[in-house]
Amino acid sequence: MSPTPRPGGGAGAQPATAPRSWLYVPATHPDRIAKALAGPAEAVVVDLEDAVPAAAKEKARATACELATAERPYVVRVNHLASPWGTADLAALAHTPIAGVRLPKVESPDQVREAAAALGEARPPLYVLLESALGVERAFEIATAHPQVAGISLGEADLRASLRANSDSALDWSRSRIVTAARAAGLPSPVQSVYTNLSDDDGLRASSEQGRAMGFFGRSVIHPKQVATVHAAYTPSSQERQHAAELLAGLDTAETAGSSAYLTADGRFVDPAVVDAARAVLAVAEPASQPKGPPIE
């Protein structure tokens, strides 16, 4: 089957309501799931994979299904399809009000189609994780494998092992590859992978700001205390918003004069591509309109 990119791969295709934070919570801890759903993270990812030992997989799956809700973005990371639990996870989740499925360790379009088939008529969005050299190489094929694919992103811990890399900069090509493949497929900007050093808030901030500059939007987090830093990094500043609004106002004036491009007062050339970027900045919801909640210990 030939890949078919979705329309809308331009700068304005990022949903205004896209979460800035995706908080992983083990399905073995229902109390933490409840706290996460009441907290400040904008999406909760209930984990059935890495955080759950083999002996607890069945019970964890039942818990994830029982606590599923449509009131907040509730996403479940299932087990790899090649594992003994992946297909059963999908079949069980097909009957729940989840906001999406995170599908790990995907390396081929066929795996995406297999997952979509296992979910049947439920058709929740699929958020695909690419965690190997082969997965990254096939990023565009995977991104366009099925209409249910709503996003692709990296699993960087596994990818480092696959690449035999011990430097963070060794992942930069893969990061750019994922951003390009997602946008070429008409998907939203990818969600940035987790930052595992919980004691390094400055590092998290710098890494998140770099991720946004590279074309990511939002980030997976492994602890609630990372949420505020990630939100700050992925929220346009008041200065950015003002600049974007001025660009759009200038466009209105230019269009009145019969042009789609213009020069700013300080001599910068503004064309439709620059205006699209400005619209993307203004499309991100203001901080005050984002869900809030109590801190989670």
N, C-alpha and C positions, 0 to 999 in steps of 0.2 A: 504494500500500500504506500503510495507516495505521500510524503508529509504535506500538509496543507496549513500554512500559517493563518492565524486569525487576522482579520482586519484590525487596524488601529494600533499599529506598532509605533506610533509617534510618541512624543514626549507627554502628551496629555492623556495616555491610556491608563495611568495609575489611578485606581479607585480612590476617591476622596476619603472613604471610610476604611482604607487598608490599615490593619493594625501596625503599630510601631513596635509592639512587644509581644512575643509568643513565649509564654512561660511553661516550661516542661514541669510536669508533676507526675511522679510514679503512680500508676494505678493501684499499687499495693497500699496506698495511704489515702483512704477516702476523706479523712479529716483535712488533709492538705488540699485536696481537690476543692472541697467546699470553701476553704479560705481563699484559694486562688480565684475562684469564681466571684468572690465578694471583694477581691482586691483590685489594685490599680492596673494590672496587666490587661492589655486589650484583646488578647486571645490566650486561651488556656489549652495546652497540648498535653493530654493525658497519655502517658507513655506505657505501652505494652511491650516494648522491645528491650533496649539496653538496661533500663532500670529495674527490670523484673526477672528474677531467677527462674529457671526452668520449672521448678516445682510449684511456683506460684502463678504460672501463666493462665491457667483456667480460671482461678478465682479472680485474678486481675481483670480478665476479659469481662467477667460477670459484673464486676464493680464498675468498669468503664461504661458498660451498657446501662446499668441501673441508674447512674448519676448523670447520664446524658441529658442535656437541656438545650432548648432553643433560645433561652433568654440571654445568654452571652455566647460569644464565639467559642465553641467547644469542639476542639479538633482532637482526633486520636491518632497517635503513631502506632501503627500495627507492626507485627513481626514480618520479617522478610518472607516473601512468598515461597522461597525454597526451604524455609524452616517447617517444623511440624505444626506450627500454629497460625501461620499467616492467612491461609485461605479461610480457616475457621473464624479468625478475627473479623475478616471482611463480611462473611455471611452473617455473623451476629450483629455487626454494626449496621447492616442494611435495614434493620427494623428500628433504628433509633433516630432522634432528631439532631444528629450531629451537624456541625458546620463544615466538616471536611475530614479527610483522611490523609495523614502523612504516610507516604509509602517509601520505606527505606531501601537503600542499596539497589536501586534500579540501574540496570545496565542495558536494557533493550526495550524497544517499543512494544514487543510482545508481552512483556511483563506488565506494562501499563494496561494493555487491553485485557489481559487476564484478570487484573484487579477490578477493572470496570465491570467485567462479566460477573465476577463473584459478588459484586454489590447489587446486581440485578436492577430492578426498576427504581431503587432508591436514588441513584445518581448523585451522591454527594460529591462536592469538588475533591479532586485529587491533587495533593501537594507532594510533588515527587522529589525525593532526595537522591542526589548523585554523589556517590561516596567512593568511587574508584576511577582509575585512569580511563577505563573503558566507558564508564558512564559519562564522564566529561566529554570524551571524544564523540559520543553519540547524542550530545545534549539537544541539538535541534530536532533530530528524529524523535527523541523521547518527548520533547515539549509539544510536538505536533501529532503524537501518536493517537490521541483520542480527545473528543470534545470535553470530557470531564476534567482534563488536566487544567488546573487553575493556577499553577505556579511550579517553578522548579527552583531548587536551591542546593547548596553543597552541604555535605556532612564532612567537615574538614578533618576531624580526628582520624577517621577511616581513610580519607583521601591521602593524608600525610603518609600513612603506612603503605598505601598502594603505590605512592610515588617514591617511597624510601627517602623522604625529605625530612630534614630536621630544622629547616629555616622557614619562618613564616612567609618570607618574601618568595619562597619557592611556589607558593599557592597563588601568586598574583595573576599568572596567566590563566589558571583555571577559573579564578573569580571573574576576570574579564570575559572569558569564554561563556560563562553561565549568564552573565548580564546580556551579552550580545545575543545568545541563543534565545533567551526569554523574550527580549524585545522584538527580535526578528520573527518570533512565533506569535506576536501580538499579545503576549502575556504581561502581567504586571512586573515591575522590577522585582528581582529575587529578594528573599529574606536572608539577611546575613547570618552566618553560622554563629554558634555560641562562643563566648569568651570564658575560658575555664578558670581563670585566676580570680577567685572571688575577693581577694584582698587587694586587688590592683584596680581601683576605681579610675585612676588617671589613665591607665592603659586601656581600660574598657572605653573610656570617653574618646581617646585618640583613635582607637581602632574603629569605633563606630562612626566617627566623623570621616575617617578615611573611606569606610564602606559606603557612606552616603555619597562621597565625592566620586567613587568608582561606579555608582549607578545602582546600588542596593537601596531597598527601602524597608526599614524595620529590622528587628533582630530577634533571634531566639535567645532566651535567657534561661539560666538554670537555678536562679535564686531571686526572690522578690526584690532584694536590695539592689539588683542591677536595673530594675525597671526605670527608675527616675532618670538615671544617667543615659539610658538608651533613648528614652522619650526626648530628652533635651537635645541629643545629637541628631535625632531624626525629625525635629520640629524646626521649620524655617524661622529664623529670627525676625524680629519686628523690622529690622533694617532690610532684610531680604524681601519681606512682604511689601514694604513701602516701595522698594525699587521695582518690584514686579508690577505693582499697581501703576507706577509712573510709566512703565513701558507700555502697558495696555492703554492708558490714557493717551499716550503719544500716538499709538496705533489708531485710535478712534479719530484723532485729529488728521492723521495722514490719510485715512480712508475717506474722510470727508473731502479731502483734496484730490482723491482719485488715485492714491498710491497704497501699496501693501508694505512698503518699507520707508524708513525715514532716518534722519540723523538727529541724535540727541543734542541738547544744548552744549555738551562738552565734546561733541564731535564723534560719538560712537555710532556705528551703523547698526540699525535694528531691522532685521528681516523676519519673515514668518517663523523660521526656526527658533530665533531668540524669543519671539512672542510665545511660542508653544512652551518653551521652558518656563517663562514667567507664569503662564496659566497653570503649569504643574505645581509651582510653588504655592500659588494662591488656592489650589485645590486641596492641599493638605489642611485638615480641619484645625481650627484655632485650638490651642491647649485647653481653654476653658470649656470647650464643648466635648472633650474626651471623657470617657468613663473614669470615675475616681472611686477610691475605696480605702479602707484602713490598711495600714502596713501589715505584712504577714511575717511572723517570726519563723 
